Amino acid sequence: MDKSNRNIRKDILRRVFLVYGIMLLFAIVIIARTIYIQVAEGDIWREKANNYALKNIIIEPNRGDICSIDGRILACSVPYYDIRMDLNSDALDAETFSNNIDSLSFSLSRLFKDKTKSQYKKELVNARKKKSRYHLIQKRVTYLKLKELKTFPLFRLGQFKGGLIVEQDNRRIKPFLNLASRTLGYLSKDETMSIVGLEGAYDKYLRGIQGVKLMQKISGNVWKEINDGNEVEPVHGDNLITAIDINYQDVAENALMKNLQLHEADHGCAILMEVKTGEIKAIANLKRNENGNYYETYNYAIGESTEPGSTFKLASLMVALDEGRINLKDSVETGNGIIKYYDLTMRDTKPHGKITVQEAFEISSNVGVSKIIVKTYSENPLNFVDKLYRMNLNDKLNLEIKGEGKPLIKYPGDSLWSGVTLPQMSIGYEVSLTPLQILTFYNAVANDGKMVRPLFVKYLCHHGDTTKVFETEIINPSICSYETIKKVKIMLEGVVERGTAKNLKNNNYKVAGKTGTAQIAKTKHGYGIKKSYLASFVGYFPADNPKYSCIVVVHSPAKDVYYGSSVAGPIFKEIADKVYATSLDIHPDIIYTDNYIDIPKCKDGFKFDILEVLNNLKINSINKSTEKSQWISILNNDTLLTINNKNIADACVPNVKGMSIKDAIFLLENIGLKVDVYGKGAVRNQSLEPGQEYNTGDLIIIELG
């Protein structure tokens, strides 16, 4: 029995030792593995732990503003917020949700006005059933609405207990809406990353430099900022100060809009450029949509290369004038206004007979100009085209804004050169130019031959300090001789004085320019049965001392009126008139004189005010009033003003006839009368006769005239 017990005891001990041994071995393996991980793989696992608990957050900089020349903002970034809700938050219990869902739904419906209370409630209840942690409530919420939203039931409990998730996104806005919208442009956020206008061209300056900060994950899935000394603050973008004058831009946009609507045109553009600097002061592009409204959808001024028509005649005649092949007084026989080149029949609007070169340009004779160029260059068209090339007419302007249309001026020997190419080119067909390229050429004429590159941006600034200045760039210091420039200026002024643009002539300042009317080719094979036209006018003002150049192009006016002088000319005139009226620096100096030939009319009134005005203006007058008199009457004649007393008796209605309304009301109300006024000008009649007695509060009716 004892032996049996001993065997049992030994068996139990063996089993215990075996268990302990296995446990010891397991412990040794664990300890060894732990030591191995800590020592051999410690760096690897510590790095993984840091990657899980720490991360770098990119801090986006503020994008710079785009401003007009006077600092008014044309494009800026404004924060908008996407509102989402975590309906499966651990802290959002069922009781809290149930108690607040009705009032929250009512508040959301009242704030956004896009759904009813019941619709909001149903949507949120269903989202909670689906355990949605990122349910969208509203996109693009303003800051003011966000502030109000944070006071709503549930949301005022905070991010975790209330489930509110707010995501900020900066949205680019244009305070002046459509003004220069396409030129200002945009940067798309989709995969195409479209680069449009100044936003795209100067993106590297506007976008700034991203910052970085280190964040650590703590309990509750919350990220906390760690200040380890390695943070990088974002550098906000530079502000872009453009050459655009918002007042001129408004004038150009409205003038273009009004006339496009009048003629029901498909689209059009207008550009205003400063002659010496090339600064673009205004650029408008408008396109008609299917509803008949006009919007900026494409930058036609920069991107649309078309046959310019008669505005190209200037370049054609400049070539011949600069080479000394023709003079302004040379004559050309236009006959009955019809000429045929091979299978091409060219016509004038009416017969002109024998005219000079200058007259051919001023009246825009297709027959005259084409005969001059064909006669001069038919034997060697290379000379004609090479000279056009030397005037940079076949070169792009290399603008900072992307999308510039490519100019096309055919070269002899090209596959598309034919027997009619030279006469067609001479009057602006079989060539292509953008409106801005044409304007740059005319601007060079106004600038005495110096061609400058169009300048859209003046400078960059950061926190008020200028960081980069953009100077005027010269494309060609002299496109032709100065003698040629003087001759073509005479022709351009003649177009407005005697030629096709006489409707632009005015008595305040001189305009020089050229009309253009081109038939638009609808297919590569021709112009089609139903004709459409391109109407344009390009020129500069004041012609005797050019300050601004301007081009207006109207595409496909729908009504029967399609000539450049009738369609584009009035737009140019409205722009030029308003720019001239507000640009005091281009007005002729006023010659001051001590003596006025025409004495201005003067109303009766308060003596000391009138005498001060007369003395300051040095107007001839004789003062016959007494020293004690405060009110005077004026006798007006052509060379002298006579000042007499105006007797105002006490306790009687005063005589206010001939006074200004300001002085008349002062007198009458001070003695207690109530005054009603009709008309405008000086007092002509009064209902209570002068000198009669009155009671305080009586009504007197004043008639002005």
ABEGO torsion letter per residue (X at the ends): XAAAAAAAAAAAAAAAAAAAAAAAAAAAAAAAAAAAAAAAAAAAAAAAAAAAABBBBBBBBBBBBBBBAAGBBABBBBBBBBBBBBAABAABBAAAAAAAAAAAAAAAAAAAGABBAAAAAAAAAAAAAAGBAABBABBGBBAAAAAAAAABBGAAAEAAAAGBBBBBBBBBBBAAEABGAAAAEBBBABAAGBBBEAAAAAAAAAAEBBBBBBBBBBBGGBBBBBBAGABBBBBBBBBBBBABBAAAAAAAAAAAAAAAAAAGBABBBBBBBBAAAGBBABBBBBBBBAAGBBBBABBAAAABBBBAEAAAAAAAAAAAAAAGABBAABBBBAEAGBBBBEABBBBBABBAEBBBAAAAAAAGBAAAAAAAAAAAAAABAAAAAAAAAAAGAABBAGBABBGBBBBBBBBBGBAABBAAAAAAAAAGBGBBBBAAAAAAAAAAAAAGGBBBBBBABABBBBGGBBABBBBBBBABABABBAAAAAAAAAAAAAAAAABAAAAABBAABBBBEBBBBBBBBABAAEAEABBBBBBBBBBBOBAABBABBBBBBBBGBABABABAAAAAAAAAAAAAAAAAAABAAABBBBBBBABBABBBBBBBEBAAAAAAAAAAAGBBBBBABBAABABBBBBBBAABBBBBBBBBBBGBBBBABGBBAAAAAAAAAAAGBBBBBBEBEBBABBABBBGBBBBBGBBBBBBBX
